[in-house]
Amino acid sequence: MVSDIDSVRIIKDVLLHFQGALGLKPNLQKSYVYFNGAPATVRSGIINLLCFKEGSLPVKYLGIPLFSSRLKKEYCQELISKISARILNWSAKALSYAGRLQLINVVLLSMHSHWSSLFLLPICVELIQTKPTLWATWVIKYKLRKISFWGITKKVDSSWSWRQLLKIRDVFKGFFEYKLGDGCTFSFWYDPWCHGSSLVDLFPWINDSRDTICWKYDKRGFSIASACKILTQNDQKVKWARLVWAKGHVPRYSFIFWLAVQNRLLTRDKLYSWRTIDSEMCVLCNDAKEEISHFFFLMQIFSRRISLFQRKTCGKSMLSRVRKVALSTCVYMIWKARNCLVFQQKQPSFDKVFKEIQEVLVMLYSDFYNRI
């Protein structure tokens, strides 16, 4: 609208009338007025009249910036800053591996999902399934009218957001399953448009329930998680997964074992390559570089390769389960002993490490241990 004080005064009178009728009034702490090229005197007069704050673009809704042009890097900078602040916080650095995993799953991914829920794919789901949202209702009535979303053409003068919605139709067109019901939602259900016959005559078993469009990859409906699973379904599962995440495993033991298999433990050879320490020699023997292969083969825990150990732990027998958990327990206890030497200057003892491993296994499988 044009920056005119008289027009703004009429809007204020309408708001006051609305307040008197329903008792609802604008929240002055959350209300903003936006200007584009208005003179300073006019801006000052409008702000004093409405008692609103002067806002700056882009407009935010529920903490997410709204924009009509293409998505730019600066629009996402706020999300990046929030996630970075959570990660770089001093309390986050002091968390354990389990605490960091909880921080990622509960806090960081929820922030990302909140932003993602307002972008292209979730919005298309609202439109196709005709969910009763203000945006979907407006688009169906004024933009689609009687035309199908799948058949409407892309106009050159359309907004960037609308052109992008139409552009990605072929990507997720096969993600939905149309279930025919009473025809109230689908067009021309009772008309003989299909080779001279109506769909009611061709499919007499269709009941009188309402038409529905279901997300066929999850019975509970669309979710960001199910969409990600579809797009990443070609990822291969590693062969040693059952060895690391065995039934009855101790989570923190398996996590350290998983890091070891992935060669992601912070051994001294990595720290030395990052120039955070002065020596890459093994703290236990001081004869070779401290790396994953040297570290665990030296301690004679991995007498053979992981693939060979997989064959030894096949099946669902109690012995197989004990072997899997014993392996992850050994890796964890050796890594724990190494850390005690590095950070607490406590020289590890083979007998003590062996006893700790034995105590864990006895606690977990006391009945099996007594039989042997």
PyMOL commands that set and color helices and strands:
alter all, ss='L'
color gray80, all
select helices_A, chain A and resi 5-22+40-50+73-88+90-93+97-116+120-128+134-144+160-167+169-175+199-202+224-231+241-244+251-261+268-273+292-298+306-312+318-344+350-364+366-371
alter helices_A, ss='H'
color red, helices_A
select strands_A, chain A and resi 32-33+53-54+59-61+64-66+176-179+212-215
alter strands_A, ss='S'
color yellow, strands_A
deselect
rebuild
show_as cartoon
